[in-house]
Amino acid sequence: MEAKAYIDSLIEKSRIAQKEFENFTQEQVDAIVKEIAKVVYDNAEELAKMAVEETGMGVYEHKVLKNKGKSKTIWNSLKGKKSVGIINRDAETGIVEIAKPMGVVGSVTPTTNPIVTPMCNAMFALKGRNSIVIAPHPRAKQCSTYTVKLINEAIKKHNAPENLIQIIEEPSIEKTNLLMAAVDVVVATGGMGMVKAAYSSGKPAYGVGAGNVQVIIDRDVDFDDAAQKIIAGRTFDNGIICSGEQTVIAHEDDYDKVIEAFKKNGAYYVSDKEEKEKFRNAMFINGALNKDVVGQSPQKVAEIAGVEIPADTKVILIEADGIGVEDVLCKEKMCPVMATFRYKTFEEGVRIAQTNLSLEGAGHSAAIHSNNNEHIDYAGENLTVSRLVVNQPSSTTAGGSFFNGFAPTTTLGCGSWGNNSISENFTYKHMINISRIGHYMADRVAPTDEEIWA
């Protein structure tokens, strides 16, 4: 079947399923949404193994944790939230809000997150009584398709309409573009080219921006504790998560102590000029990240660079030779490698972070390890990021956790800085239309002109 006829067929089936699903109650909807998460939780090991084997990226144990963690946190965040019928009555304003479906959702998913992104977007779409068609990355089509198959088998017992969740089994750029033009709303989680295509599809779209998480270490923290958290974040799934830490920005008087704390916790530190150049040349080709290092271990990255490092190295730290455009190491590195910087004042530390963000990653996320609320607020006010993660591993918490208030998700909006439509974590509320009833408030008194302009 040629591409257009194939996509037209998926859309037709999806619309039939959605129309039926639109009549489900909140309880029925939630039972299906919960089941989607439970399938990934219960099959975490098998799905993690498939993902690592097919994509050649990441770490099996970490993907198991991701499958279990995301399924738990996302369902927990959706549990009890109204998304069907009247969801809010505001007696003060006289506004009544009614949730309605958007229709058919098109979801473009990445090779870096081939299990939890389809799961997550299906949960959000169905929470709003939409249907969904998933366009997986071609290098992850088997594990993504198998995930959808398991989910569809499981939701049958809840009488879910057939074809409520579909996936393009043999994906291509042509099919993905046709899908995006045919659905009612697009969620694109992937490379910037695909996100741009989503915004150019002529349909409402939610996308993500590039990550390049800058990490500022303040002077008042336990450097050993900060190093452990940052390393945990940077090494998770071999650094392929967009919210993963990319730099270490420390005060010049503390720099050596900070580096020692990292070395004590498994870091290999590079300050030799020749060795730095070897890593630069291995990781970047004409300024673009070498795909061969993406999601690889520090040992593999070092091997590509022709540098010998200890077998137990967890992360590679490289002293940068400048900020922003002055050193390619200031860009996003999707592997367990970080660049390091010294600052004289806290304000300069924030300026270094912002300069690197202006090169790449504006709008995404930054992290700070500090006990100084004034410094934390200053960083929040002055960095062009949608989220600032405080005293946590950014990689595993910027997308929501049980210990912060970020909405659990796999799609992190980057605002206008990152050419995105939202500057928050994508969730179910972005998958519903809301009708508002405005009641006449007869007991209200209009203010006088004098009161208005006072």
Residue pairs with C-beta under 8 A, 6 or more apart in sequence:
1 9
3 172
3 174
3 175
3 178
4 178
6 168
6 175
7 168
7 175
7 178
7 179
7 182
8 182
10 133
10 166
10 168
10 179
11 104
11 133
11 179
11 182
11 183
13 162
13 163
13 166
14 104
14 131
14 132
14 133
14 163
14 164
14 166
15 103
15 104
15 131
16 161
16 163
17 131
17 161
17 162
17 163
17 164
18 101
18 103
18 104
18 129
18 130
18 131
18 161
18 164
20 161
21 29
21 101
21 126
21 129
21 130
21 131
21 160
21 161
21 164
22 101
22 129
24 32
24 84
24 129
25 84
26 82
26 83
26 84
26 85
28 158
28 159
29 83
29 84
29 126
29 127
29 129
30 78
30 79
30 127
31 158
32 126
32 155
32 158
32 160
32 164
33 75
33 78
33 123
33 126
33 127
34 75
34 79
35 151
35 154
35 155
35 157
35 158
36 119
36 122
36 123
36 126
36 151
36 154
36 155
36 165
37 71
37 72
37 74
37 75
37 119
37 123
38 71
38 75
38 154
39 119
39 147
39 150
39 151
39 154
40 47
40 67
40 70
40 71
40 115
40 116
40 119
40 147
40 151
41 67
41 68
41 71
41 72
43 67
43 150
44 64
44 67
44 68
44 71
45 64
47 63
47 67
47 115
47 143
47 146
47 147
48 60
48 61
48 63
48 64
48 66
48 67
48 115
49 60
50 142
50 143
50 146
51 58
51 63
51 114
51 115
51 140
51 143
52 58
52 59
52 60
52 63
54 114
54 139
54 140
54 142
54 143
55 111
55 112
55 114
55 139
55 140
55 143
55 295
56 295
57 111
57 112
57 237
57 238
57 240
57 294
57 295
57 296
58 112
58 237
58 238
58 240
58 295
59 236
59 237
59 238
59 297
62 236
62 237
62 238
63 115
63 237
66 113
66 115
66 116
66 237
67 115
67 116
69 396
70 116
70 119
70 120
70 399
70 408
70 410
71 116
71 119
73 400
73 401
73 402
73 408
74 119
74 120
74 123
74 400
74 408
74 409
75 123
76 402
76 408
77 400
77 407
77 408
77 427
78 123
78 124
78 127
78 428
81 127
81 428
82 88
82 99
83 99
83 127
83 128
83 129
83 428
83 432
84 99
84 129
85 98
85 99
86 96
86 97
86 98
86 99
87 97
87 98
87 99
87 434
88 95
88 96
88 97
89 95
89 96
89 97
90 96
90 97
93 441
94 438
94 439
94 440
94 441
95 436
95 437
95 438
95 439
96 436
96 437
96 439
97 434
97 435
97 436
98 434
98 435
98 436
98 437
99 128
99 432
99 433
99 434
100 129
100 432
100 433
100 434
100 435
101 128
101 129
101 130
101 432
101 433
102 128
102 130
102 184
102 185
102 204
102 431
102 432
102 433
103 130
103 131
103 183
103 184
103 185
104 130
104 131
104 132
104 133
104 182
104 183
104 184
104 185
105 121
105 125
105 130
105 131
105 132
105 133
105 183
105 184
105 185
105 186
105 187
105 431
106 132
106 133
106 135
106 179
106 180
106 182
106 183
106 185
106 186
106 187
106 203
107 117
107 118
107 121
107 122
107 125
107 132
107 133
107 134
107 135
107 186
107 187
107 188
107 189
108 135
108 176
108 180
108 186
108 187
108 188
108 189
108 190
108 194
108 198
109 117
109 118
109 121
109 134
109 135
109 136
109 137
109 140
109 144
109 189
109 190
110 117
110 137
110 140
110 189
110 190
110 191
111 137
111 139
111 140
112 237
112 240
112 241
112 242
112 294
112 295
112 334
113 189
113 241
113 410
114 136
114 137
114 140
114 143
114 144
114 147
115 143
115 144
115 147
116 410
117 189
117 410
117 411
118 134
118 136
118 144
118 147
118 148
118 167
119 147
119 151
120 409
120 410
120 411
121 132
121 134
121 187
121 189
121 410
121 411
122 132
122 134
122 148
122 151
122 165
123 428
124 187
124 409
124 426
124 427
124 428
124 430
124 431
125 131
125 132
125 187
125 431
126 132
126 164
126 165
127 428
127 431
127 432
128 428
128 431
128 432
130 184
130 185
130 431
131 161
131 163
131 164
131 165
131 166
132 164
132 165
132 166
133 166
133 167
133 168
133 179
133 183
134 144
134 148
134 165
134 166
134 167
134 168
135 167
135 168
135 171
135 175
135 176
135 179
135 180
136 144
136 145
136 167
136 168
136 171
137 144
137 171
137 190
138 171
138 172
141 168
141 169
141 170
141 171
144 167
145 167
145 169
148 165
148 166
148 167
151 165
152 160
152 164
152 165
155 164
155 165
168 175
168 176
168 179
176 194
176 197
177 197
177 201
180 186
180 188
180 197
180 198
180 201
180 203
180 205
181 201
181 202
181 203
183 203
184 203
184 204
185 203
185 204
185 205
185 206
185 431
186 198
186 201
186 203
186 204
186 205
186 206
186 207
187 198
187 205
187 206
187 207
187 411
187 426
188 194
188 195
188 197
188 198
188 205
188 206
188 207
188 208
189 207
189 208
189 410
189 411
190 208
192 209
192 210
195 207
195 208
195 209
195 419
195 420
196 207
196 419
198 205
198 206
198 207
199 205
199 207
199 419
199 421
204 421
205 421
206 411
206 413
206 420
206 421
206 422
206 426
206 430
207 413
207 419
207 420
207 421
208 242
208 364
208 411
208 412
208 413
208 414
208 418
208 420
209 361
209 362
209 363
209 364
209 413
209 414
209 417
209 418
209 419
209 420
210 242
210 332
210 360
210 361
210 364
210 414
210 418
211 241
211 242
211 243
211 244
211 246
211 332
211 361
211 364
211 365
211 412
212 246
212 330
212 331
212 332
212 356
212 357
212 359
212 360
212 361
212 364
213 243
213 244
213 245
213 246
213 247
213 361
213 364
213 365
213 366
213 367
213 389
213 394
213 395
213 398
214 246
214 247
214 249
214 352
214 353
214 354
214 356
214 357
214 361
214 366
214 367
214 383
215 230
215 245
215 246
215 247
215 248
215 249
215 338
215 366
215 367
215 368
215 369
215 394
216 249
216 346
216 349
216 350
216 353
216 366
216 367
216 368
216 369
216 370
216 379
217 223
217 226
217 248
217 249
217 250
217 251
217 254
217 258
217 368
217 369
217 370
218 251
218 346
218 368
218 369
218 370
218 371
218 372
218 375
219 251
219 253
219 254
220 370
220 371
220 372
221 369
221 370
221 371
221 391
223 254
223 257
223 258
223 261
224 261
224 264
224 265
226 258
226 261
226 369
226 391
227 258
227 261
227 262
227 264
227 265
227 267
228 265
229 369
229 391
229 392
229 393
230 245
230 248
230 262
230 338
230 367
230 369
230 393
231 262
231 265
231 266
231 267
231 314
231 315
232 393
232 395
232 396
233 244
233 245
233 367
233 392
233 393
233 394
233 395
233 396
233 397
234 244
234 245
234 246
234 315
234 336
234 338
234 395
235 314
235 315
235 336
236 244
236 393
236 395
236 396
237 295
237 395
238 295
238 296
238 297
238 335
238 336
239 295
239 333
239 334
239 335
239 336
239 337
239 395
240 294
240 295
240 334
240 335
241 395
241 396
241 399
242 332
242 364
242 412
243 364
243 365
243 389
243 394
243 395
243 398
243 399
243 412
244 334
244 394
244 395
245 338
245 367
245 393
245 394
245 395
246 332
246 333
246 338
246 339
246 356
246 361
247 320
247 330
247 338
247 339
247 340
247 341
247 353
247 356
248 258
248 262
248 317
248 338
248 339
248 340
248 341
249 340
249 341
249 342
249 343
249 349
249 352
249 353
250 258
250 259
250 340
250 341
250 342
250 343
250 349
251 342
251 343
251 344
251 346
251 349
252 342
252 343
252 344
255 340
255 342
259 267
259 269
259 317
259 340
262 269
262 315
262 317
263 269
265 314
266 312
266 313
266 314
266 315
267 313
267 314
267 315
267 316
267 317
268 298
268 302
268 309
268 310
268 313
268 315
268 316
268 317
269 317
269 318
269 319
269 340
270 276
270 279
270 307
270 316
270 317
270 318
270 319
271 319
275 307
276 318
276 319
276 321
276 329
278 305
278 306
278 307
279 301
279 302
279 305
279 307
279 316
279 318
279 329
279 337
280 328
280 329
281 305
282 290
282 293
282 301
282 304
282 305
282 306
283 289
283 290
283 293
283 301
283 305
283 328
283 329
283 333
283 335
283 337
284 290
284 328
284 331
287 328
287 331
289 331
289 332
289 333
289 334
290 304
292 304
293 300
293 301
293 304
293 333
293 334
293 335
293 337
294 334
294 335
295 334
295 335
296 304
296 335
297 336
298 309
298 313
298 314
298 315
298 316
298 335
298 336
298 337
299 309
299 311
299 313
301 316
301 335
301 336
301 337
302 308
302 309
302 313
302 316
309 316
314 336
315 336
315 337
315 338
316 336
316 337
316 338
317 337
317 338
317 339
317 340
318 329
318 337
318 338
318 339
318 340
319 339
319 340
320 327
320 329
320 330
320 339
320 340
320 341
321 327
321 329
322 330
323 330
323 341
323 352
323 355
323 356
324 330
324 355
324 356
324 358
324 359
325 359
327 339
329 339
330 339
330 355
330 356
330 359
330 360
331 359
331 360
332 360
332 361
333 339
341 349
341 352
343 349
343 352
346 375
346 378
347 378
350 378
350 379
350 382
350 383
353 366
353 379
353 383
354 382
354 383
354 384
357 364
357 366
357 383
357 384
357 385
358 384
361 418
362 384
362 385
362 414
362 417
362 418
363 384
363 385
363 386
363 414
363 415
363 416
363 417
363 418
363 419
363 420
363 423
364 385
364 386
364 387
364 412
364 414
364 418
365 385
365 386
365 387
365 388
365 389
365 394
365 398
365 412
366 379
366 383
366 385
366 387
366 388
366 389
366 394
367 388
367 389
367 390
367 392
367 394
367 398
368 375
368 376
368 379
368 388
368 389
368 390
368 391
369 390
369 391
370 376
370 379
370 390
370 391
371 391
376 388
376 390
379 388
380 388
384 417
385 417
386 412
386 413
386 414
386 415
386 417
386 418
386 423
386 424
387 398
387 406
387 412
387 424
387 425
389 397
389 398
389 404
392 401
392 403
392 404
397 403
397 404
397 406
398 406
398 412
399 406
399 408
399 409
399 410
399 412
399 425
400 406
400 407
400 408
400 409
400 425
401 408
406 425
407 424
407 425
407 426
407 427
408 425
408 427
409 425
409 426
409 427
411 425
411 426
412 425
412 426
413 420
413 421
413 422
413 423
413 424
413 425
413 426
414 420
414 423
415 422
415 423
416 423
417 423
422 430
